[in-house]
Amino acid sequence: MEIDILDFIEQCRDLAKQALGKHAGEPASGGFARWVHVVLHCFRLEEGHSYRETPNRLKYMTEICDVLGLDRENLPDYSTIYKSFDRLKMWV
């Protein structure tokens, strides 16, 4: 079954906020909310691309940036996404 990527991102956002509870809005060390990092990992894994490709793909996906509250000119660096993966295992 094929899923629309925007619907997938919205579902991940809701689940991440629920799983993180009161810590969802707290910025991780990269300056972005924890739930944003979780959703970025879900997006990366669902689409099957690398950490380096994630910010590049997001530049062209305006609706996804809007759902995540990200400015296309100020996307997290791939290294920020990579490093957050290990830190977030304890939360989610």
C-alpha positions as CSV (number, residue, x, y, z in Angstrom):
1,M,0.0,0.0,0.0
2,E,1.4,3.4,-1.0
3,I,1.1,6.3,1.4
4,D,1.2,10.0,0.6
5,I,4.4,11.4,2.1
6,L,2.7,14.5,3.5
7,D,0.1,12.3,5.3
8,F,3.0,10.2,6.6
9,I,4.9,13.2,7.9
10,E,1.7,14.5,9.7
11,Q,1.1,11.2,11.3
12,C,4.8,11.0,12.4
13,R,4.5,14.5,13.8
14,D,1.5,13.6,15.9
15,L,3.0,10.3,17.1
16,A,6.4,11.9,17.9
17,K,4.7,14.7,20.0
18,Q,2.7,12.0,21.8
19,A,5.7,9.8,22.5
20,L,7.9,12.7,23.7
21,G,5.2,14.2,25.9
22,K,6.3,17.3,27.7
23,H,9.8,17.0,26.1
24,A,8.5,17.3,22.5
25,G,9.0,21.0,22.2
26,E,12.3,21.2,23.9
27,P,15.1,21.8,21.5
28,A,17.6,19.1,21.0
29,S,21.2,20.2,20.8
30,G,20.8,21.3,17.1
31,G,18.3,24.0,18.1
32,F,15.3,22.2,16.7
33,A,12.5,20.7,18.7
34,R,12.9,17.0,19.5
35,W,9.8,16.0,17.6
36,V,11.2,17.6,14.4
37,H,14.3,15.4,14.7
38,V,12.2,12.3,15.1
39,V,10.0,13.2,12.1
40,L,13.1,13.9,10.0
41,H,14.4,10.4,10.8
42,C,11.1,8.9,9.9
43,F,11.1,10.8,6.6
44,R,14.7,9.8,5.8
45,L,14.0,6.1,6.5
46,E,10.6,6.1,4.6
47,E,12.1,7.6,1.5
48,G,15.3,5.5,1.8
49,H,17.9,8.3,1.4
50,S,21.0,9.2,3.3
51,Y,21.6,11.8,6.0
52,R,23.3,14.0,3.5
53,E,20.4,13.9,1.1
54,T,17.8,14.9,3.7
55,P,18.3,18.7,3.8
56,N,18.7,18.8,0.0
57,R,15.4,17.0,-0.5
58,L,13.6,19.2,2.0
59,K,14.6,22.3,0.1
60,Y,12.2,21.3,-2.6
61,M,9.4,20.1,-0.4
62,T,7.7,23.2,0.8
63,E,4.6,21.6,2.3
64,I,6.7,19.2,4.4
65,C,8.8,22.2,5.7
66,D,5.6,23.9,6.6
67,V,4.3,20.9,8.6
68,L,7.7,20.8,10.4
69,G,7.8,24.5,10.9
70,L,11.2,24.7,9.1
71,D,12.4,27.6,7.0
72,R,13.8,26.3,3.7
73,E,16.8,28.6,4.1
74,N,17.6,27.4,7.6
75,L,17.3,23.6,7.4
76,P,19.3,21.4,9.9
77,D,22.6,20.3,8.6
78,Y,22.9,16.5,7.8
79,S,25.4,16.2,10.7
80,T,22.8,17.6,13.1
81,I,20.3,15.0,11.9
82,Y,22.9,12.2,12.2
83,K,24.0,13.1,15.7
84,S,20.5,13.4,17.0
85,F,19.6,9.9,16.0
86,D,21.7,8.4,18.8
87,R,20.6,10.9,21.4
88,L,16.9,10.4,20.7
89,K,16.9,6.6,21.1
90,M,16.4,7.1,24.8
91,W,13.3,9.3,24.3
92,V,11.4,7.4,21.6
